[in-house]
Amino acid sequence: MNRFIKPEGPEPDDTIRLTNLEHFLRSLYFLLKWKQVDSGLIEKIDERLRALSWYVQANVL
């Protein structure tokens, strides 16, 4: 999980990378939930998604 970091640059490629990363982690999160995988990985994914989320950082959510 520590390798999934938020790209900080203003470049359009950084926005695309961030979007792809968020989509990947969300997909993995729900796949693990649906498969009823009982592991700390789901919580780690949730924490990483919150760290990446603009909405959480801006206190919108």
N, C-alpha and C positions, 0 to 999 in steps of 0.2 A: 504494500500500500504506500510506503514511503516514496516509491519511485513515481507515483502519480502526483505530480506537482502542477500547480497552476501556472501556465505561461503568463509572464508579466508584460510582455512587449505589446506595443500598440499596432503591430503588424496584423494585416488580415489573416495571415497564416496562423498566428497565435490564437485568434478567435475561433478559427476552424478547429485547431487542436483541442482547445478547451471544450468546445461543443462535442467533438468526437469522444473525448475522455468522459464527459458527463453522461453521454448516451451509453457508452460501453459499461460504465459502472452501474447505471440504472438497470440496464438489461441483465447484468450479472446478479445484481441484488434480487430482482424479481425471479430470475431463474432459480436461484438458491432457495428463495421463499417457497416457490411452487413445488420444488422438489423436497421441501421440508428438511433441508440440510440444517442440522443443529450444530452450528459452529460460531465461533467468535468472528468469523469472516464477515458475516452479515452486519454486525455492529461496526466493524472496521470500515466497511464500505459506506455505511451510513455516516460515520464520522468524516470520511474523506469527501463525500458528496456535500456535506454541510460546510466543510472548509473551502470547497471550490465554488460554492454557490454565491452569486452576487446578491441574491435576495436575502440570504442569511446575513451576509456581511453588512448590508444596508439596513438591517433590522426590519425588513418588510415581512419576513416570516418569523 
